[in-house]
Amino acid sequence: MNLKNSLKSLIRGWLPKESNMPKGKLKMAESKGSKPRWWKPYWIITAVMTLILCLALPFFTGVTMERAVIGLVATFLCMGFAYYIRVRPSFKVNRALFILLGITPLGFVLWVICIYVLNRTALIGESGTWPIAVLCFVVCFGLGALIGDWIGKKRHYILPMTP
């Protein structure tokens, strides 16, 4: 019984019990409260430490300077995106994130299961039938996007732990 209650509370943490939004157009809720005092220093320290570590990487490992700079640029792009979705949340970006979060894990897992089942039932043989694999890809990733959007709609497109 304890396992059932813990699973229920885990799922309830992601989905609200009932919708408190009007049935019309969805609006993103305003963030409650101000950001913590450590918020700005956190981003500054993260950027400086990333810069130092990526520039020191070629001296301590066999990584070339070009690869370290490419990694630094990719890391700063990801940090900028993370800063944007945390500090300046918007309805469209949050909806896109929920759709992507539905596509990536759910769609991919569904696609792998579908291909595995099709291989076991001999619909895709040794030579492979790529139209069936592509059709499964489109259907599974589309289904993952719909599930992600549905979960986002239930959460009013508010990301967990949004300040």
N, C-alpha and C positions, 0 to 999 in steps of 0.2 A: 504494500500500500504506500510506503514511503517513496519508493521508486516512481510510482505513478504520480504522486504529488510533486515530486521534484521535476519530472518531465513536463508536467502541466505548467508549473511555474516558469520553467525555462522557455517554453513556447509562448506563454502569456507575456513574457518580457519583450518579445518581438512583435506580437500582434495585440492591439487593443481589444478589450472585451466587446465594446460596441462603438459604433461610429458616432462621434460628436460633431461631425461636420454636416452642413446642410447638403441636401441631395443635388444641388446645383453644381457650379464650378468649384473645383478644389482650390484652396489657397494654402500656401505654406504658412505655418505658424511662426510667430516672432520668437526669437530666442529669449529665454527667460534668464534674467540676471546678467551681470557683467562677466567679462573674461577674468580668469584668475590672474594674480599679480605676476606669476612666473611665466605667463604666456609669451610675452615679447622676448625676454631673455632666452627662453627655450629655443625659439626659432633662430636667434642670433648664434647661440652656442652650437646648435646643430649645423648651421651653415659653415661656421668657422672650423669646426672639428672635421667636417666632411672635406673641406678644402685642404686642410693640413694632412689628413690621412691619404687622400687621393694623390697628392703631390709627393708624399713620402713613400708611397707604394713602390715606385720603380727602383728606389735605392735599396730596399730591403728584400725585394722578391725579384723574380725574373720577368716581371711585366714590363713591356716597353712603355715609353713616355706617351706615345700616341694612344695606346689602349687605356692608359690611366686618364688621359684628358677626355677621351670619349666616355669613359665611365663616369668621370666628374660631371660632364655636361648632362648625361642621362640622369644622374642622381639629382642634380639641381633642377632639371625639368620635373622630375617626380616630386621633389620637395615643394616646388612652386605650385604644382597641382594640389598636393596635400594641404598646403597653406590656404589655397583658394577655397577648397571645399570646406575647410574648417572655419575660416575667418569670414568669408563672404559667401555663405550658402545661398543658393537660389533654387527656385522650383525646377527649372529646366535641367540644371546640372545634377541636382539630386535625383530627378527622375531618370536621367541617363545613367547615373551610377547604379540605381536599383536594377535597371534593365541589364546593364553589363554584369552586375553581380548575379543575375539570374542566368544569363547566357554562359558565363565562364564555368562555374562549378556544375550547375544543374544540366545545362545543355550538353556539356562535354561528357558528363557521366552517362546521360541518357544515350548519347551517340555511341559511346564505347559499348554499352550494354546492347544496343540495337545491332551493332556490327558483330558483336560476339554471338548473339542469338542467330543472326543471319548466316554466319559461318558454320554454326553448329547444325542448322537446318539445311545446309548445302545450297542455299540460294546464291551465295557468293562462293564460288569454287576457288580452285588453285589459281586460275588466271585472273579471277576477280571480275566483278561486274560493277564498274565504276558509276554508272548512272544510278544504281540502287544505293550505293554508298553516299553519293552526293545528295540524293533525295532524302535519305536518312539524316544526313548532316543538316540540311535545311529545315526539316521537320523538327528535329530534336533541339536545335539551337533556337528556332522560332518558339517552340514550346517553353524553353528556358527563359526567353525574353518575356513571354506573356506571364509566366509565374513570377518573375522578378518584378514586373510592373504591378501585378496584383498585390504582392507583398508590400511594395512601396505605397500603393494606394491605401492599403489597410493602415500603414504607419503615417499617412499624410505626407509622404516623401521627406520625412525627417530622419536623418542618419542617427545611429546610436551614438551616445556620448557627445552630441553636438553641444557646444557651449552656449 
